[in-house]
Amino acid sequence: MSRHGRLSARLRPSASRTRLWYMNRTEACRWRLSSRIKAGLEHEARRAGKSVSALLEEITGEWFRARREAAGDDAEEQARAHAAVSKTIGSLAGGDPSRSTRARTLIRQRLGRRRAVLAGRGRHVGRGRMRCRR
């Protein structure tokens, strides 16, 4: 519906036929333009036999289509990058196939060595949980 409660009908060309479609126009958008831009819009609208509103709708529609197409190119690039990286996902070579089953023991050994080094420097390294004083 337009501001006056009427449906706005426009002819839209399609590849094989022309079809009539209706668009409810319920939103208004305002912004400030320089007088040079406004005059240019009015001139182009007159030249095309359209209203300034219709011209702006066409311009923004073209801009949105171009952005979507550019995003499609980005999606292709992302797919190529993902395919290249996916070859290496999960293929870390650690040299020790049983490392995951011995993780607890290995971590405790490493922490023990660390505690020994810190204790050698004169630092107190406690074991167990940290406790808060009251």
Number of C-alpha atoms within 10 A of each C-alpha: 14 13 11 7 10 10 13 12 12 11 10 11 10 8 5 6 7 10 10 9 10 12 11 13 13 10 8 7 4 5 4 7 9 8 9 8 11 13 12 12 17 16 13 15 17 13 9 11 11 13 14 17 12 12 18 14 12 12 11 12 12 12 12 12 11 12 12 12 12 11 12 12 12 12 12 11 12 12 12 12 11 11 11 11 10 11 9 9 8 7 8 7 7 8 7 7 9 9 12 9 9 10 11 10 11 13 11 11 12 11 12 12 12 13 17 13 13 13 13 10 9 8 11 10 12 9 7 6 6 7 6 5 4 3
